[in-house]
Amino acid sequence: MGSLLAELARWVVDVVHSFGYVGVFVLVLAGSLFLPVPTELTLPLFGFLVVQGRLSFGAVLVVATAARVSAALIFYALGSRIGEARLRRLIERAERTKLVFGSDLDRAGAAFERHGGKAILIGHLIPAVGALISVPAGLKRMPVRWRFLGYTLVGSTSWVATLVGLGWALGRRWRVVEVYASFVGLIVLVVLALGALWFLWRRWRTHR
């Protein structure tokens, strides 16, 4: 995994060198849309490039945050365009898999109505969630101008500032970021695997 991350880091540097802040925007947007360009690595690398004088911290913060917000708006639009009725029909077709049920949508909707703003804010600080939290916001037609964009902006800015700041603080010790990210990635995979097994077992027990 270390060599793969090193190759990714070199590729990111090449993209930034060729396209500047446009490259920063595209990379962060792609990562926020869950394409294989993880922001957990690209953002600290941007901080490293700030130390080298290739990028400006303020400019990276603005551009990367704009990319995160753009991804959130895309997911919001997806949720709002699908609509709850169509989503329920899709869930009904998938119920035979025993992985998702209409009651899940009811619980998610109720939780989002109670903690909508907090859910968006916290979601942007969780690697496996990120901008995806915007889908239920779109389904529930959460007001965009103030509530949705406000919470999204705060969460996105916090995420970007933290990871870019990490890369900036470590400076030339980029290897530390790579090793750290590899370790965290492994832990996350293990937790997700155990969580998936527990989820499937609970589904089987409940609906057998």
N, C-alpha and C positions, 0 to 999 in steps of 0.2 A: 504493500500500500504506500510505503514511503516514496518509492520511485514514481508511482502514479501521481502522487501529490506534487512531487518535484516537477514533473512534466507539466502538470496543470499550472503550477506557479509560473513556469517559464512562458507558457502560452499566454497567460493573463498579462504578463509584462510585455510581451510582444504586441498584444492587442492594444494596450494602453499606449505603448510607444508609437504605434501606427495611427491610432484614432483619437488619442487624448481623452478628453472628458466624454466625448460621444461613446467611446469604448467603455468607459466606466458605467455610463448609463445603461448601455445594452447588456453588459455583463451582470449588473445588479438586477435589471429587469428579468433577464433569463433565469437567474437563480431564484428570484422571488416567485416566478411562475413554475418552479419545481423542475426546470430543465437541469441537466447535469453540470451546472456551474455553481457550486455551493457558495453562498455568501459568507458562510462561516470561515472560508479560506480567502475568498477574494477581497473582502473588506479589510481584514488585517494586512493583507498584502498591499492594499492601497495606502495604509498607514506607513508601511515600510518604505513605499515609494515617496511618501511625503518627507521622511527623514532624508532621503537621497536628493531631495529638491526637485524631483520630477513632477510632483503634484502639490497642490495647495490643500491644506487640511480643510479650510473653509469651503473651498470649491467642491472637494470630494463630498463633504457633508451635505451640501445643497443638492448636488447632482444625484448622489446615491439615494438620498431621502426621496427625491422626486421620482426616481425609478421604483422605489418600494411603494410609494403612494399610487403610482400608475398601475402597478400590478394589482394592488388592492381594488382599484376602480374597475379593472378588467373582471376580477372575480365578482365584484358587486353587481356589475352589469350582467354577468352570466347568471347569477342567482335571480335577479329581478326579471330577466327575460324568460327563463325557464318557467317560473311561476310555481306556486305551491301545488296546484291541481295536477300539473304535468309531472312534477316531481313525485307526487303521491302515486300516480299511475306507474311510474318507473319502479318505485319501491315495491308496489304490489307484485310486479312481475319478478322482482328479485327475492321476494320473501321465501321462495322455495329453497334458496340457498341457506336459509336460517342465519344469515349474516346481518341482515337489516330488516326492520319491520316498521310499519306505519307508526307504532307507538314511539319509536326512536325519534321520529320527526316531531311528534307532539311534545316529548320531553325537551328536545333541543329548542323548539320554539318557545316553550314556557321559560326555560332557563335564559334564553337570549332576551326575552321581554323583561325579565327581572334584572339581568346583569349585562345588557347589551353593550354599553359603553366600556365597562370593565373587561368584558370578554374580548373586545377588539384590542384594547390596550395591552392586555396580558398576552393575547394570542401572537402579537407581533414580536414578543420577546421570547417565544418558544420556537426553536429551530424547526420542528416537525409540523408546525402550524402556520406561522407567518401570515402572509396575505390571504391564505385560504379561509381564515376566519370571516372574510368579507362575504362569502357565499350566503350564510344564513342572514347576514345583514341585508343583503339584496333581496332575499326571499321575504323578509319581514318589512321591506321598504323603509328601512331606517333612514331618517332624514339625512341627506348627504351633506348639505352645505355646512352645518355646524357640528352636529354630533358625530357623524361617521368620519368626516374629514378631520375633525378635531382630534378624536381619539387615535385615528390612523396616523396623523402627523406626529403626535406625541410618541406613540409606540415605535414608529419607523425611525424617527430621529434618535430615540434612545438606543435602538438596536444598532444603527449605523455608527453613532458616536462611540458606543462601547467597543465595537469590534475594530473600527479604524483607530481608535485610541489605543487599543491593545497592540496593534501592529506598530504604531508610532512609538509606544513606550518600550517595546522590545528592540526597536531599531534594527541593527544589523544581525540580531540573533533570530533571524527568520526561522532557523531550524527548530527553535523552541516552539514556535507557533505550529509548525508542521507536525511535530511529535505530539504536542498537546491536542491538536485537532484529530489526529489519528486515534489517540487514546479515547477522547470523548466520543468520536464516531463509533468505536467498538462498543463502548458502554451503552450508547444509544441503541445500537443494533440489538444487543443482548436484551435490554429492557423492552424494546418493541416486540421482540420474539416471544419473551415470556408473557407480555401483555396480550399478545395475539392468542397464545395458547389458552390463557385464562379466559379471554373473551369467548373463544369458541366453545370451551368447556361449559361456561355459564349459559351460553345460548342453547347448547345441547340439553342441559339439565332443565332449562325453563320450558323449552318447546318440544321436548320429545313426546 
